[in-house]
Amino acid sequence: MNLRTMTTRKTKKKRSDPRFDFFRHPLSLFGHLTFVRVTIAFLGLFYAAGALFAFQPGGGAQNSNGSHAHDFVIFVNVFNDRGFALPGARARVRRAQEKKFRWEAMSDHQGEFAFRVPQGEEYEMTIEARGFQTDTRKVNSREGNRVDLTVRMEPQAGPPAEPHTQKMSGGTP
């Protein structure tokens, strides 16, 4: 066998940019680069048109139904009996004439939380924390637009609860 006659031809592979492979379509009327350019131009026009219609001149957001202009803010700081911030206290707020609580929050690492409620009503707020007595406060939202409360939680009466120990079953002690 002669090695000169047994050589094979090398074919060139098409090179394409992997970032734009998703733009390729086998039935496309345009070449790859033209299709990419047309797509980018179309998306640019689409975003420009969306920007024109998304923003209304003259503060359109203030006139919408989601406005907070007539809301009342209840801001609360919760402390333990020694005067330290009490994180993890659970607070619930309801209208004074209702039984169902509508708003709920947990105090953060600084012992703070806030509620935004409709103005012009009387509210009842209940604050609970593990190892402390439940505290209930009345909040009148008829005057002003904010109230700042400082709550000092009192420890529960009685001996401190012992940590729960579970007996392991099986085996020898």
Z-matrix of the N, CA and C atoms (Angstrom, degrees):
N
C 1 1.438
C 2 1.522 1 110.86
N 3 1.249 2 113.13 1 138.94
C 4 1.449 3 118.97 2 180.00
C 5 1.521 4 108.95 3 -97.40
N 6 1.326 5 116.36 4 127.77
C 7 1.468 6 119.97 5 -176.70
C 8 1.516 7 112.13 6 -71.67
N 9 1.315 8 116.86 7 -23.88
C 10 1.463 9 118.44 8 -178.77
C 11 1.518 10 112.22 9 -69.19
N 12 1.259 11 117.75 10 -31.46
C 13 1.454 12 120.16 11 -178.52
C 14 1.520 13 112.27 12 -84.80
N 15 1.319 14 117.97 13 -13.60
C 16 1.458 15 121.25 14 -176.39
C 17 1.536 16 113.53 15 -94.02
N 18 1.273 17 119.67 16 5.56
C 19 1.469 18 120.23 17 -178.33
C 20 1.515 19 110.31 18 -71.96
N 21 1.303 20 114.51 19 149.57
C 22 1.468 21 119.92 20 178.94
C 23 1.511 22 109.68 21 -109.02
N 24 1.284 23 115.09 22 157.76
C 25 1.459 24 120.70 23 179.74
C 26 1.530 25 109.60 24 -84.98
N 27 1.295 26 114.53 25 144.16
C 28 1.459 27 120.08 26 174.72
C 29 1.523 28 108.19 27 -99.03
N 30 1.315 29 116.00 28 134.28
C 31 1.465 30 119.65 29 178.79
C 32 1.521 31 108.84 30 -106.50
N 33 1.296 32 114.69 31 147.20
C 34 1.463 33 119.55 32 178.28
C 35 1.530 34 109.16 33 -79.41
N 36 1.331 35 115.51 34 137.28
C 37 1.461 36 120.25 35 175.98
C 38 1.512 37 109.11 36 -90.77
N 39 1.332 38 115.53 37 146.15
C 40 1.453 39 119.70 38 176.10
C 41 1.519 40 108.50 39 -70.77
N 42 1.300 41 115.73 40 133.62
C 43 1.469 42 119.92 41 177.29
C 44 1.515 43 107.76 42 -100.42
N 45 1.326 44 115.02 43 132.32
C 46 1.470 45 119.11 44 176.79
C 47 1.518 46 108.36 45 -136.96
N 48 1.273 47 114.94 46 153.63
C 49 1.463 48 120.91 47 178.97
C 50 1.523 49 108.40 48 -80.04
N 51 1.330 50 119.35 49 122.69
C 52 1.471 51 120.07 50 -176.47
C 53 1.527 52 113.46 51 -64.88
N 54 1.325 53 117.54 52 -20.50
C 55 1.472 54 119.32 53 179.29
C 56 1.520 55 112.17 54 -69.52
N 57 1.343 56 116.61 55 -26.08
C 58 1.454 57 120.11 56 -175.57
C 59 1.516 58 112.62 57 -110.13
N 60 1.313 59 118.75 58 15.35
C 61 1.462 60 121.02 59 -179.80
C 62 1.520 61 112.60 60 -64.03
N 63 1.334 62 117.18 61 -30.06
C 64 1.461 63 118.54 62 -178.63
C 65 1.524 64 111.84 63 -70.86
N 66 1.353 65 119.17 64 -15.82
C 67 1.453 66 121.96 65 177.37
C 68 1.536 67 111.73 66 -80.41
N 69 1.302 68 116.68 67 -16.10
C 70 1.464 69 120.45 68 -175.62
C 71 1.518 70 110.47 69 -74.83
N 72 1.298 71 114.71 70 139.01
C 73 1.455 72 120.85 71 176.18
C 74 1.524 73 106.85 72 -141.82
N 75 1.322 74 117.84 73 135.98
C 76 1.472 75 118.83 74 -176.03
C 77 1.520 76 113.72 75 -65.89
N 78 1.318 77 118.90 76 -23.78
C 79 1.458 78 121.10 77 -177.69
C 80 1.524 79 112.48 78 -102.79
N 81 1.324 80 117.68 79 16.38
C 82 1.456 81 121.61 80 -177.87
C 83 1.521 82 111.09 81 -66.71
N 84 1.331 83 117.29 82 138.12
C 85 1.455 84 122.16 83 178.73
C 86 1.518 85 111.25 84 -78.74
N 87 1.326 86 116.37 85 -24.21
C 88 1.458 87 121.12 86 -177.20
C 89 1.515 88 109.69 87 -100.87
N 90 1.308 89 114.48 88 161.99
C 91 1.451 90 119.67 89 172.07
C 92 1.521 91 109.17 90 -71.45
N 93 1.283 92 117.12 91 167.80
C 94 1.464 93 122.67 92 -175.44
C 95 1.524 94 111.85 93 -58.74
N 96 1.316 95 118.10 94 -49.53
C 97 1.451 96 121.39 95 -175.78
C 98 1.523 97 111.19 96 -67.47
N 99 1.322 98 118.18 97 -39.66
C 100 1.464 99 121.58 98 178.16
C 101 1.523 100 110.24 99 -64.19
N 102 1.306 101 117.05 100 -41.50
C 103 1.465 102 120.75 101 179.57
C 104 1.529 103 111.11 102 -62.93
N 105 1.313 104 116.53 103 -40.74
C 106 1.466 105 120.89 104 178.87
C 107 1.522 106 110.19 105 -63.73
N 108 1.314 107 117.44 106 -44.55
C 109 1.467 108 121.10 107 -179.43
C 110 1.521 109 111.66 108 -64.71
N 111 1.313 110 117.75 109 -42.24
C 112 1.461 111 121.34 110 179.01
C 113 1.529 112 110.39 111 -64.92
N 114 1.321 113 117.16 112 -40.62
C 115 1.463 114 121.26 113 179.70
C 116 1.522 115 110.89 114 -64.27
N 117 1.319 116 117.74 115 -44.09
C 118 1.465 117 121.08 116 179.33
C 119 1.524 118 110.79 117 -64.06
N 120 1.330 119 118.06 118 -41.63
C 121 1.468 120 121.65 119 178.44
C 122 1.526 121 110.46 120 -63.83
N 123 1.335 122 116.79 121 -42.71
C 124 1.463 123 120.50 122 179.13
C 125 1.530 124 111.38 123 -62.90
N 126 1.334 125 117.28 124 -44.09
C 127 1.463 126 120.46 125 178.88
C 128 1.526 127 111.63 126 -64.49
N 129 1.338 128 117.01 127 -37.01
C 130 1.467 129 120.44 128 176.97
C 131 1.519 130 111.45 129 -62.77
N 132 1.330 131 117.49 130 -43.80
C 133 1.472 132 120.80 131 177.40
C 134 1.528 133 111.14 132 -65.49
N 135 1.310 134 116.86 133 -39.02
C 136 1.462 135 121.28 134 179.52
C 137 1.533 136 110.70 135 -62.30
N 138 1.339 137 117.38 136 -45.48
C 139 1.461 138 120.49 137 179.30
C 140 1.519 139 112.08 138 -67.44
N 141 1.330 140 117.92 139 -37.16
C 142 1.462 141 121.26 140 178.34
C 143 1.533 142 110.44 141 -64.84
N 144 1.335 143 116.60 142 -41.49
C 145 1.466 144 119.54 143 178.41
C 146 1.525 145 110.62 144 -66.46
N 147 1.314 146 117.17 145 -38.82
C 148 1.462 147 120.37 146 177.94
C 149 1.518 148 112.02 147 -65.23
N 150 1.334 149 117.42 148 -36.52
C 151 1.462 150 120.87 149 178.56
C 152 1.524 151 110.84 150 -66.97
N 153 1.318 152 117.85 151 -35.36
C 154 1.465 153 120.36 152 179.01
C 155 1.529 154 111.88 153 -66.87
N 156 1.327 155 117.11 154 -38.90
C 157 1.457 156 119.98 155 -177.09
C 158 1.526 157 112.90 156 -87.31
N 159 1.317 158 118.09 157 -18.42
C 160 1.474 159 120.38 158 -176.74
C 161 1.514 160 111.96 159 -75.95
N 162 1.307 161 117.73 160 -36.46
C 163 1.462 162 120.85 161 -176.11
C 164 1.512 163 110.13 162 -103.32
N 165 1.356 164 115.37 163 123.44
C 166 1.447 165 120.15 164 178.60
C 167 1.520 166 108.04 165 -98.44
N 168 1.316 167 119.10 166 133.63
C 169 1.466 168 120.18 167 179.01
C 170 1.519 169 110.68 168 -69.77
N 171 1.317 170 116.54 169 152.77
C 172 1.471 171 121.35 170 175.59
C 173 1.506 172 113.11 171 84.83
N 174 1.315 173 119.60 172 24.23
C 175 1.459 174 121.21 173 176.25
C 176 1.504 175 112.88 174 67.31
N 177 1.286 176 118.70 175 55.26
C 178 1.459 177 123.12 176 -179.10
C 179 1.512 178 113.03 177 -61.84
N 180 1.335 179 118.58 178 -25.07
C 181 1.460 180 121.05 179 -178.37
C 182 1.518 181 111.47 180 -68.94
N 183 1.332 182 118.02 181 -26.71
C 184 1.454 183 120.23 182 -179.18
C 185 1.523 184 111.90 183 -74.21
N 186 1.310 185 117.51 184 -24.63
C 187 1.456 186 120.86 185 -178.49
C 188 1.519 187 113.18 186 -89.61
N 189 1.323 188 117.58 187 -5.22
C 190 1.459 189 119.49 188 -176.89
C 191 1.523 190 110.68 189 -77.77
N 192 1.325 191 116.19 190 169.86
C 193 1.459 192 121.11 191 -178.95
C 194 1.517 193 112.60 192 -71.51
N 195 1.326 194 119.36 193 -17.49
C 196 1.452 195 123.00 194 -178.85
C 197 1.524 196 113.18 195 -85.71
N 198 1.317 197 118.71 196 16.32
C 199 1.453 198 122.45 197 -177.14
C 200 1.520 199 110.97 198 -69.83
N 201 1.332 200 115.58 199 145.10
C 202 1.457 201 121.43 200 178.28
C 203 1.536 202 111.21 201 -106.06
N 204 1.330 203 117.57 202 23.48
C 205 1.456 204 121.05 203 -175.99
C 206 1.527 205 112.06 204 -65.68
N 207 1.322 206 118.55 205 -31.13
C 208 1.464 207 121.23 206 -176.66
C 209 1.525 208 111.59 207 -111.59
N 210 1.313 209 116.81 208 32.28
C 211 1.459 210 120.81 209 177.87
C 212 1.522 211 110.09 210 -94.85
N 213 1.310 212 115.21 211 157.07
C 214 1.456 213 123.26 212 178.69
C 215 1.523 214 107.12 213 -117.49
N 216 1.331 215 117.28 214 133.22
C 217 1.454 216 121.68 215 -177.09
C 218 1.526 217 109.46 216 -105.69
N 219 1.326 218 115.04 217 126.99
C 220 1.469 219 121.62 218 174.10
C 221 1.528 220 105.88 219 -106.65
N 222 1.337 221 117.09 220 111.55
C 223 1.458 222 122.01 221 -178.88
C 224 1.524 223 108.21 222 -110.92
N 225 1.335 224 116.53 223 128.46
C 226 1.464 225 120.99 224 -171.83
C 227 1.525 226 110.39 225 -129.32
N 228 1.342 227 115.99 226 136.79
C 229 1.461 228 123.93 227 169.38
C 230 1.521 229 106.69 228 -111.01
N 231 1.339 230 117.11 229 128.07
C 232 1.461 231 121.51 230 -178.81
C 233 1.529 232 108.49 231 -113.29
N 234 1.345 233 115.59 232 130.01
C 235 1.456 234 122.42 233 179.03
C 236 1.515 235 109.52 234 -124.38
N 237 1.348 236 116.07 235 155.33
C 238 1.463 237 119.63 236 175.15
C 239 1.531 238 109.60 237 -86.07
N 240 1.323 239 117.25 238 -174.38
C 241 1.462 240 120.62 239 -175.60
C 242 1.527 241 112.73 240 -68.66
N 243 1.324 242 118.57 241 -18.99
C 244 1.463 243 121.50 242 178.63
C 245 1.530 244 112.49 243 -95.68
N 246 1.318 245 118.23 244 1.41
C 247 1.458 246 122.48 245 176.46
C 248 1.514 247 115.02 246 91.25
N 249 1.335 248 117.52 247 10.79
C 250 1.467 249 120.61 248 177.42
C 251 1.522 250 110.14 249 -92.99
N 252 1.321 251 115.85 250 153.93
C 253 1.465 252 121.01 251 177.71
C 254 1.524 253 109.65 252 -59.42
N 255 1.323 254 116.04 253 142.28
C 256 1.462 255 121.41 254 -177.26
C 257 1.527 256 109.33 255 -114.53
N 258 1.335 257 117.51 256 93.01
C 259 1.468 258 118.94 257 177.63
C 260 1.524 259 111.02 258 -75.81
N 261 1.323 260 116.58 259 151.58
C 262 1.460 261 121.67 260 176.06
C 263 1.511 262 115.18 261 84.92
N 264 1.324 263 117.97 262 8.97
C 265 1.467 264 120.05 263 176.21
C 266 1.527 265 108.46 264 -74.66
N 267 1.317 266 116.75 265 136.06
C 268 1.470 267 122.33 266 -177.59
C 269 1.519 268 108.58 267 -97.38
N 270 1.310 269 116.38 268 128.24
C 271 1.465 270 121.35 269 179.08
C 272 1.517 271 108.91 270 -122.44
N 273 1.332 272 114.82 271 139.35
C 274 1.461 273 121.11 272 177.43
C 275 1.518 274 108.38 273 -131.59
N 276 1.335 275 116.02 274 141.88
C 277 1.469 276 121.78 275 -177.99
C 278 1.517 277 108.90 276 -127.04
N 279 1.333 278 114.70 277 140.45
C 280 1.468 279 121.48 278 175.16
C 281 1.518 280 108.77 279 -143.73
N 282 1.310 281 115.37 280 161.87
C 283 1.459 282 119.59 281 172.86
C 284 1.526 283 108.22 282 -68.50
N 285 1.325 284 117.24 283 146.74
C 286 1.464 285 121.12 284 -173.64
C 287 1.524 286 112.05 285 -60.74
N 288 1.310 287 119.24 286 -32.63
C 289 1.464 288 121.50 287 -177.05
C 290 1.526 289 112.39 288 -88.04
N 291 1.317 290 119.35 289 -5.45
C 292 1.462 291 122.03 290 -178.50
C 293 1.516 292 111.28 291 -102.60
N 294 1.334 293 115.88 292 161.93
C 295 1.456 294 121.30 293 177.98
C 296 1.523 295 112.04 294 -101.89
N 297 1.313 296 116.83 295 -24.46
C 298 1.464 297 121.45 296 -176.28
C 299 1.533 298 110.40 297 -89.09
N 300 1.339 299 115.39 298 132.54
C 301 1.458 300 120.14 299 175.99
C 302 1.521 301 108.89 300 -77.69
N 303 1.339 302 117.06 301 133.17
C 304 1.461 303 121.45 302 -176.99
C 305 1.527 304 113.18 303 -104.30
N 306 1.326 305 118.17 304 -25.16
C 307 1.455 306 121.50 305 -177.42
C 308 1.519 307 108.77 306 -126.54
N 309 1.330 308 115.74 307 143.72
C 310 1.454 309 120.85 308 -178.30
C 311 1.525 310 109.04 309 -145.34
N 312 1.351 311 116.22 310 143.09
C 313 1.466 312 120.83 311 178.86
C 314 1.524 313 109.70 312 -153.20
N 315 1.335 314 115.16 313 162.37
C 316 1.464 315 122.62 314 174.63
C 317 1.520 316 107.54 315 -119.39
N 318 1.331 317 116.44 316 142.15
C 319 1.460 318 119.09 317 178.84
C 320 1.520 319 109.90 318 -72.21
N 321 1.320 320 115.69 319 145.10
C 322 1.458 321 121.25 320 -178.80
C 323 1.522 322 110.74 321 -83.37
N 324 1.328 323 117.16 322 -168.58
C 325 1.464 324 120.89 323 -176.39
C 326 1.527 325 112.75 324 -65.67
N 327 1.331 326 118.02 325 -16.25
C 328 1.462 327 122.21 326 176.94
C 329 1.524 328 111.68 327 -97.95
N 330 1.334 329 116.85 328 3.59
C 331 1.457 330 120.70 329 -179.75
C 332 1.516 331 113.43 330 76.71
N 333 1.316 332 118.31 331 23.92
C 334 1.465 333 121.96 332 -176.12
C 335 1.525 334 111.38 333 -114.70
N 336 1.321 335 114.80 334 150.08
C 337 1.458 336 121.99 335 169.14
C 338 1.509 337 108.25 336 -158.43
N 339 1.326 338 116.71 337 165.15
C 340 1.463 339 121.61 338 -178.32
C 341 1.520 340 109.29 339 -146.24
N 342 1.324 341 114.56 340 151.07
C 343 1.464 342 122.44 341 176.17
C 344 1.515 343 108.06 342 -124.67
N 345 1.321 344 115.89 343 145.46
C 346 1.464 345 122.01 344 172.23
C 347 1.523 346 106.03 345 -115.04
N 348 1.339 347 116.30 346 113.46
C 349 1.463 348 122.21 347 -175.86
C 350 1.524 349 109.07 348 -125.45
N 351 1.337 350 117.69 349 160.02
C 352 1.466 351 119.80 350 176.48
C 353 1.526 352 111.11 351 -63.82
N 354 1.317 353 115.32 352 142.47
C 355 1.456 354 122.29 353 -176.91
C 356 1.532 355 111.21 354 -79.85
N 357 1.330 356 117.11 355 152.95
C 358 1.458 357 122.14 356 171.62
C 359 1.509 358 115.32 357 96.73
N 360 1.326 359 119.61 358 15.73
C 361 1.460 360 121.92 359 179.68
C 362 1.520 361 109.78 360 -132.89
N 363 1.323 362 115.15 361 171.76
C 364 1.458 363 120.59 362 175.53
C 365 1.524 364 108.21 363 -105.23
N 366 1.335 365 115.71 364 136.32
C 367 1.454 366 121.55 365 -175.84
C 368 1.517 367 110.39 366 -122.78
N 369 1.325 368 115.18 367 157.42
C 370 1.454 369 122.53 368 175.43
C 371 1.530 370 107.52 369 -121.46
N 372 1.341 371 115.87 370 127.34
C 373 1.453 372 121.40 371 -178.02
C 374 1.523 373 109.00 372 -116.68
N 375 1.336 374 116.12 373 132.63
C 376 1.462 375 122.80 374 178.89
C 377 1.521 376 108.05 375 -117.79
N 378 1.353 377 115.47 376 128.89
C 379 1.458 378 120.79 377 179.87
C 380 1.523 379 108.50 378 -118.16
N 381 1.339 380 115.74 379 126.81
C 382 1.466 381 121.77 380 -178.91
C 383 1.514 382 109.12 381 -126.28
N 384 1.339 383 116.14 382 142.86
C 385 1.459 384 121.91 383 175.08
C 386 1.518 385 108.03 384 -148.96
N 387 1.304 386 116.46 385 147.09
C 388 1.462 387 121.93 386 -179.07
C 389 1.529 388 109.61 387 -64.08
N 390 1.346 389 115.32 388 127.09
C 391 1.455 390 121.12 389 178.99
C 392 1.512 391 114.14 390 87.49
N 393 1.347 392 117.55 391 2.37
C 394 1.468 393 121.35 392 -178.58
C 395 1.521 394 109.92 393 -128.61
N 396 1.339 395 115.63 394 155.23
C 397 1.459 396 120.82 395 177.82
C 398 1.527 397 109.55 396 -72.33
N 399 1.317 398 115.70 397 147.89
C 400 1.462 399 121.24 398 177.95
C 401 1.521 400 109.37 399 -70.38
N 402 1.319 401 116.44 400 134.79
C 403 1.470 402 122.60 401 -179.26
C 404 1.520 403 108.54 402 -114.41
N 405 1.329 404 117.26 403 131.56
C 406 1.464 405 122.72 404 179.29
C 407 1.517 406 108.70 405 -119.67
N 408 1.329 407 116.59 406 132.59
C 409 1.463 408 122.68 407 -179.75
C 410 1.519 409 110.14 408 -128.83
N 411 1.330 410 115.60 409 146.93
C 412 1.472 411 122.53 410 172.74
C 413 1.528 412 107.54 411 -97.67
N 414 1.340 413 116.05 412 137.37
C 415 1.456 414 121.53 413 179.57
C 416 1.523 415 108.01 414 -127.39
N 417 1.343 416 116.45 415 124.37
C 418 1.456 417 121.81 416 179.19
C 419 1.524 418 107.68 417 -101.49
N 420 1.332 419 117.22 418 119.30
C 421 1.465 420 121.30 419 -178.21
C 422 1.521 421 112.19 420 -105.07
N 423 1.322 422 117.16 421 22.08
C 424 1.470 423 120.15 422 -178.57
C 425 1.527 424 112.21 423 -82.70
N 426 1.327 425 117.74 424 -23.28
C 427 1.464 426 121.13 425 179.92
C 428 1.522 427 109.47 426 -119.30
N 429 1.309 428 116.86 427 132.93
C 430 1.455 429 121.50 428 179.20
C 431 1.515 430 111.75 429 79.30
N 432 1.343 431 114.39 430 -171.42
C 433 1.460 432 118.68 431 179.58
C 434 1.524 433 112.10 432 -131.00
N 435 1.365 434 117.12 433 8.04
C 436 1.461 435 120.05 434 -179.66
C 437 1.524 436 109.39 435 -159.40
N 438 1.335 437 114.71 436 147.17
C 439 1.457 438 120.85 437 172.70
C 440 1.528 439 107.69 438 -134.69
N 441 1.338 440 116.11 439 136.48
C 442 1.465 441 122.24 440 177.46
C 443 1.519 442 108.01 441 -110.39
N 444 1.336 443 115.84 442 121.58
C 445 1.459 444 120.77 443 -178.88
C 446 1.521 445 109.69 444 -116.33
N 447 1.331 446 115.53 445 143.76
C 448 1.452 447 122.40 446 172.22
C 449 1.515 448 107.05 447 -118.45
N 450 1.326 449 116.35 448 122.24
C 451 1.460 450 121.33 449 -175.54
C 452 1.523 451 108.09 450 -117.89
N 453 1.347 452 115.70 451 125.63
C 454 1.458 453 121.06 452 175.08
C 455 1.520 454 107.21 453 -108.62
N 456 1.313 455 115.48 454 112.84
C 457 1.466 456 121.37 455 -175.87
C 458 1.529 457 109.77 456 -78.49
N 459 1.338 458 115.51 457 138.97
C 460 1.464 459 122.41 458 178.24
C 461 1.524 460 108.85 459 -97.41
N 462 1.342 461 117.08 460 139.56
C 463 1.471 462 118.67 461 179.23
C 464 1.518 463 111.33 462 -66.90
N 465 1.336 464 115.82 463 155.17
C 466 1.461 465 120.77 464 179.17
C 467 1.516 466 109.75 465 -66.20
N 468 1.316 467 115.95 466 146.67
C 469 1.460 468 121.68 467 177.83
C 470 1.524 469 109.17 468 -74.32
N 471 1.323 470 116.59 469 151.48
C 472 1.462 471 120.44 470 177.98
C 473 1.507 472 110.84 471 103.10
N 474 1.318 473 115.52 472 174.98
C 475 1.467 474 119.29 473 -178.89
C 476 1.526 475 110.80 474 -67.54
N 477 1.322 476 116.86 475 149.79
C 478 1.469 477 118.54 476 178.64
C 479 1.515 478 110.39 477 -64.57
N 480 1.289 479 115.12 478 143.40
C 481 1.469 480 120.77 479 -178.15
C 482 1.521 481 109.38 480 -68.52
N 483 1.344 482 114.65 481 133.14
C 484 1.458 483 119.28 482 178.08
C 485 1.520 484 109.19 483 -77.77
N 486 1.314 485 116.27 484 149.43
C 487 1.468 486 117.47 485 178.37
C 488 1.516 487 110.54 486 -64.37
N 489 1.297 488 115.00 487 142.24
C 490 1.450 489 122.19 488 -177.35
C 491 1.523 490 109.14 489 -74.23
N 492 1.324 491 116.06 490 121.65
C 493 1.476 492 119.75 491 176.68
C 494 1.503 493 108.41 492 -113.44
N 495 1.293 494 116.20 493 137.66
C 496 1.447 495 121.50 494 -178.46
C 497 1.521 496 108.32 495 -110.69
N 498 1.313 497 115.93 496 129.99
C 499 1.447 498 120.66 497 179.38
C 500 1.522 499 108.61 498 -78.42
N 501 1.294 500 114.32 499 132.36
C 502 1.462 501 118.72 500 178.78
C 503 1.514 502 108.48 501 -81.39
N 504 1.298 503 116.40 502 138.96
C 505 1.457 504 120.53 503 -179.82
C 506 1.518 505 109.59 504 -100.49
N 507 1.324 506 114.54 505 150.84
C 508 1.467 507 119.92 506 176.63
C 509 1.528 508 111.40 507 84.19
N 510 1.282 509 116.16 508 158.47
C 511 1.470 510 120.75 509 177.91
C 512 1.502 511 111.73 510 78.27
N 513 1.304 512 116.62 511 177.77
C 514 1.465 513 121.10 512 178.12
C 515 1.507 514 109.08 513 -103.84
N 516 1.361 515 117.41 514 147.71
C 517 1.459 516 119.48 515 -178.41
C 518 1.516 517 113.21 516 -71.85
